[in-house]
Amino acid sequence: MDDCIFCKIASGAIPSKKVYEDDQLIAFHDIAPQAPVHVLVVPKKHIPGVNELAAEDVALVGHVYLVIQQLVRELNIDESGYRVVVNSGKDGSQSVPHLHFHVLGGRSLAWPPG
C-alpha cells in the first residue's frame, strides 16, 4: 500500500532500527518506546488489522509468534517477562492501519493496561 508507513519501512523506503527480517516479517524498535524494550513485529503483507485476517493468514500469525519467541530471547526479556500487544481499531488505540505486534519488556508492566 503506497501510503502505509509500515509498508514503506518493510520495503526499505523508510529506515528503521531493525532487529529481524525475513521474507514475511520485519521487526524494529518503536520510535516512541513505552518500555525499555519496545519492538514492533510487522507482517510485510499489508493487512489493515485483526478484523481483516483471513484463513490464509493463519501460518503467518503463527510465524509471528515463533519470531517473537526468538526475539525475546535475543533481547534478554524471555525469563523476566514481556507483553505482546495487538491494538485494533480506534478505541483499541491502533494508530497505524497495518497489523502489527508490540513486544514490550525490560520493566514490570502494570495491569490492567490503559
WOHU-V317488 format. One record per residue. N is the residue number from 0. RES is the residue in one letter. SS is DSSP state (H for helix, E for strand, C for the rest). OMEGA is omega in degrees with one decimal (999 if undefined). NEAR is the number of other ideal C-beta (glycine too) atoms within 12 Angstrom. Layout:
n: {N;N}
res: {RES;RES}
ss: {SS;SS}
omega: {OMEGA;OMEGA}
near: {NEAR;NEAR}
//
This chain:
n: {0;1;2;3;4;5;6;7;8;9;10;11;12;13;14;15;16;17;18;19;20;21;22;23;24;25;26;27;28;29;30;31;32;33;34;35;36;37;38;39;40;41;42;43;44;45;46;47;48;49;50;51;52;53;54;55;56;57;58;59;60;61;62;63;64;65;66;67;68;69;70;71;72;73;74;75;76;77;78;79;80;81;82;83;84;85;86;87;88;89;90;91;92;93;94;95;96;97;98;99;100;101;102;103;104;105;106;107;108;109;110;111;112;113}
res: {M;D;D;C;I;F;C;K;I;A;S;G;A;I;P;S;K;K;V;Y;E;D;D;Q;L;I;A;F;H;D;I;A;P;Q;A;P;V;H;V;L;V;V;P;K;K;H;I;P;G;V;N;E;L;A;A;E;D;V;A;L;V;G;H;V;Y;L;V;I;Q;Q;L;V;R;E;L;N;I;D;E;S;G;Y;R;V;V;V;N;S;G;K;D;G;S;Q;S;V;P;H;L;H;F;H;V;L;G;G;R;S;L;A;W;P;P;G}
ss: {C;C;C;C;H;H;H;H;H;H;H;C;C;C;C;C;C;E;E;E;E;C;C;C;E;E;E;E;E;C;C;C;C;C;C;C;E;E;E;E;E;E;E;C;C;C;C;C;C;H;H;H;C;C;H;H;H;H;H;H;H;H;H;H;H;H;H;H;H;H;H;H;H;H;C;C;C;C;C;C;C;E;E;E;E;C;C;C;C;C;C;C;C;C;C;C;C;C;C;E;E;E;E;E;E;C;C;C;C;C;C;C;C;C}
omega: {-170.8;-174.8;-178.1;-178.4;-179.9;173.8;178.7;175.9;-179.4;-179.4;-177.9;179.9;175.1;-179.3;176.6;175.2;-171.0;173.9;-179.4;171.4;169.4;-176.6;-177.5;-170.7;166.8;176.2;-176.4;178.4;177.2;-179.3;176.7;-172.4;178.8;178.6;178.2;171.8;177.0;-178.0;173.9;174.8;-169.4;172.7;176.4;175.6;179.3;173.6;-174.2;-179.3;-178.4;-176.9;-179.0;176.1;179.2;179.1;179.9;-178.7;-177.6;-179.3;178.3;-179.6;174.8;178.0;177.3;-176.5;174.7;176.7;176.9;178.1;178.2;-177.3;-177.5;173.6;-179.2;-179.3;176.3;175.1;-176.9;-177.1;-178.9;178.2;-176.6;178.2;173.0;-175.9;171.9;177.8;-178.1;176.3;-175.9;-178.4;175.8;178.5;174.6;-175.1;177.6;-177.6;175.9;-178.0;177.3;-174.6;175.9;172.6;-175.7;177.9;179.4;175.2;175.6;-177.9;-177.1;174.1;0.8;178.3;172.5;999}
near: {19;9;13;25;24;35;26;21;31;35;19;14;15;19;15;24;18;21;27;33;22;21;13;23;36;35;38;30;28;28;17;11;19;25;26;20;31;32;41;42;45;41;37;29;28;26;33;23;26;22;15;18;21;15;8;11;22;12;17;27;26;16;24;36;20;19;32;36;21;21;36;30;19;18;28;15;27;18;10;19;19;30;27;28;27;30;24;23;16;10;8;17;16;24;19;29;24;32;36;40;40;36;42;33;30;23;17;14;24;11;8;6;14;11}
//
